[in-house]
């Protein structure tokens, strides 16, 4: 049975999927994301805590296994705008990150690497439990304006401006260095993000404000890995996928686009590839695939229990 509606959406989206597939199968991508986010933090702590240096640095700039440089490309661009000279390792590290997220989806960073995502997800879940309204409606373009402001500020001040207030960088720096002051500052900024999402604007930070998400969205516009509504004909309009999606506007074109001849692949750069729509759908409408299987014929027709078209290639 579909969960009852509340002002913000569904109280218990995915209940039908749990009943149909079991709890684990209805949460597998959520659990995988939490494990990934936890692992990203842990790999930077093995050195300071136990002397096992898997990665030195933080999410802004690191050296993995003493060989592989990884650099946040947004930080590098801020440095260049500020007039700083970047090393070859920093340039190579940024290129590696750009190529990776250009393949798997730029905003996959938001869902799979950024620890703040767990905080904003908690705020959204708590909103549902408290029955709060969605709050202030912000334009999605706001984060693009903030991204432009970050770059302009770096150029005007000669600093890597965003890293001074970036809660992710502050958290990682505090954990690695053990600085109580830095950890305290990170906790305050993170708490502010949580309270903003909880009391002012539902999913306001990640969806409407964060300049990092805006930047990685630009990187992932042509990404290969995509979520596909490959069995959209089986959709029973339960709306669970819309209730859990942090960028719900990305779903409709792929799910409802048959009449206009649209393909089943979610092509929007705003999609975070979080996989929650896959988890909560009891009809197995969604799955991960590639952008190359986006002809209308790549959507499986469901009639009389028989699939009349072969499913697209899948990666998960």
N, C-alpha and C positions, 0 to 999 in steps of 0.2 A: 504494500500500500504506500502511496506517495505521501511524504510528510506534509503536514499542514503548513500553510503560508503564514508569514509574519510580515510586518512592515518592511523589514530589510531583505526579505527573501524567504528561504526555506529554513525551518528550525533544524531539521535533521536530514540534510541532503545526503543521499547515498544509503539510506536505510534499506531501500529496495535492493541495491547492489549487495549489501551485506547479507540479506536474506537469500539472494540468488547465488552469490559466489562465495560467501564466507567473509569473515572480517578481514583476514589477511589480504585476500585478493582484492578487496574493495579499498585497501589502504596501501598497496604495495609501492606505488610511486611516491606517495607521501612519506612512507618510511624510508625509501631509498634516498629521497632528498634530505631528510633529517640526518641520515647517516653520512651523506656527502658533506653537508654543512659542518657536522661535527668533526669529520675527518680533516677538513680544510683547516680547522682551528688546531687540531691535535698535531698535525705534521710540523707546525711551527713551534710547538711546545716540547717536542721530544728532545731537542737539543738543550735548551735552558734547564729543563727538569731532570733529564736522565743522561745527557751527554751524547745522545744519538741524533746527529745532525742530518735529518732528512732534508730539511729546507731551512736556510738561513734568511732572515728578513721577515717580511709580512706580505699581505696581498698586494701592496703597492709596488714592491720590488723584492725579489728573492733569488736565491741560487739553490737549485735542487740537486742533491747528491754531489754538490761541489762542481757540477758541470753545466746543468741546464739553467740559463738565466730566464726569468719571467718578470715582465714589467707591465704594470697597468698602463695601457696606452693612453688613457685619459690623463694620468699623472705626467706621462712623458710629454704630451701636447701642452699641458700647462707649463711644464718646465721650459719648453721651447718658446712658448709665448712670453714667458718671463725673461727670456734672454739667456737662459742657462745653456751650457754646453753639455750635451749628453754623450755618454761613452758608447762605444760600439756594442758592449754587452747589453746596455739598456735598450738600444735601438733593436738589437736582435731579439731581446726578450719581449718587447712590445709587438714585434712582427709575429712571433710565435703565438702570442695570445690572440692577436687579431685573426690570424688564419684559423686557429682552433674555434673561436666563437663565430667566425663567418661560416663554418661548416655545421656546428651543432646548434646554432641559434644564439644571437647576441644576448638576448635577455634570459637565456638559460643561466647566465651568471647570477641573475637575481634570484632564481628559484633553487639553484643547486650549489652555489658557492657563498653567497652573501648571508652572514649570520643574522642580519637585521630582518631578513625575511621571516625567520621563525618568530620574531617579536611582533611584527605586523600581522602575521597569521593568527597569533594568540589574541591580539587586540580585536581582530575581526570575529574570531570565534566567541570571545567574551561579549561582543556587541550582540551577537545572536542570542546568547543565553540570557542577556539582560533585556532583550526586546527593544533595543535602541533603534531610532530612525537612522537613515544613512547620513544625516548631517549635511554639512556644507558641500555643495556640488562644485568641484573645481574642474577647470578645463585640462584635458590631457596635454595640450600644447604648453602648459605652464612649465613643465619640466624642461622643455626645449629652450624656453626663455631663460630659465635658471642655468642651463648648461652654457648658453651664450654669455650670461653674466659671469659665470665662473671663469671662462676663458678671458673675458675682458678685464676682470679683476686681477688675474694673474699677469696679464700684459701691463696693466697700469701700476701694479705694486711691485713687480719683480719677484713675486713669491708663487709657490705652488699652492694657490689660495684654498682650494677645496680640502686639501689634506689637513689643513689646520682645524677643520671642524667635522671632517668625515668620521662618523661614528665607527665604521668598520676599521679604518686605519688606526683610530685612537684605541679601540679595543685590542687589536692585534699588537700594537706597540706596547700597551700596558701589560698584556699577558707575557710578552717575550721579555721585556725589561724588568717586570715586577714592580714598576713604578706605581705606588699607591695614588699619587696625584693624577697620573694619566688614566689609570683605571677608574678613578672617581669621576673624572671629566667625561670619560666614555659612558659611564653608567648614567650620568645626568643627561647627556645628549640622547642616549638610547631610551631613557625613561620619557623624555620629551616627545620622541617619535611615537612611543607606545600610547601616551596620553592624547596626542594629537589624533591618532587613528581611532582611539577608543571614544573620545569625547567630542571631537570636532568634525572629522571627515572620514568616513569608512574607506579604508584602503587609500587614504589620502597621500601618504608618504611615497610608497612604491609606485603607485599608479599615476600620481599627478605631480609630484614634486622632485623626486630624487634625480639629480643630474647624471648620476652614474648609470641609472637605468635608461635614461634618455640616450646616453652615448652608446651603450651596448645595443640598444634597439637599432641605432643607425648602422652599427657593424653587421647586425644580423638580418638586414633587409633581404639579402640574397642567400640566406643560409639553406643548407641542404636538408637537414633533419627537421621534420615538421609533424605536427599532429594532423591526422586525417580522420574525417567523419566518413569512413569508408563504408559503413553500414547505415547511412543516414535514413534510408527507407524504413529501417526498423524503429526509428525514434517514436516514442509514445507521448512526447510533449510533457514529460514529467518536470522539466526545468531544473533538474538537479545540477546539470553541467553549468548552467548560467549562475546558479547560486554559489558554486564553489570557485568559479573562474575569477582570478584577480583582474582580468581584462575582458569582461564578458562580451564586449562589443566585437571581439574577434571571432566568436563562434558562429553567429548567424549566417554570414556569407557562405560558409562551407556546409552548414547544417541545413539551411533553408534555401539554398541557391539553385535547386533543381529547375525551377520555372524559368530562371534567367540563363540557364545553361552553365552555371558556375561549377567548377570542380569541387571535390570533397576536401581538399587540403586547406588547412588554415594558413593563409599566406601573410597575414598581418605581422609586421615587425614587432608589434606590441605583445604578441604571444610569448609567454615565458617558458614554454615547453615543460610546464610543471607536471603534467600528466594527471591532474586531479579529475579532469573530465573523463579520462579513461577509467579511473578508479570508481567513480560514483555511478557510472552508467550500467544499469542492469541488463541492457540490451546489446552491450558490446558494440556501440555505435562508433566509438573512437579507438584509435591506436596510433602508435608512432610509425611513421613511414618517411618518404622523401618528397621533395617538391616536384619531382619528375613524374609523379603519377597523379596528375591533377586534371585529367580530362573527365568530363561528366561520366564517361563509360567506366572510369576507374572506381566509381561508387557501386557497391554491390546492390543489386536489386533483390528485395526480399518479398517473395510472394509464394503463398502456399508452402512455406517452409523450405523453399528451394532457392539457392543463390544462383542467379543467372549470369553473373559475370565474375571473372577471376579477380581476387583481391589484389591490391597493389603490393609491391615489394615492401617488406617490413624490416625494421631494424630492432624491434623489441616485441 
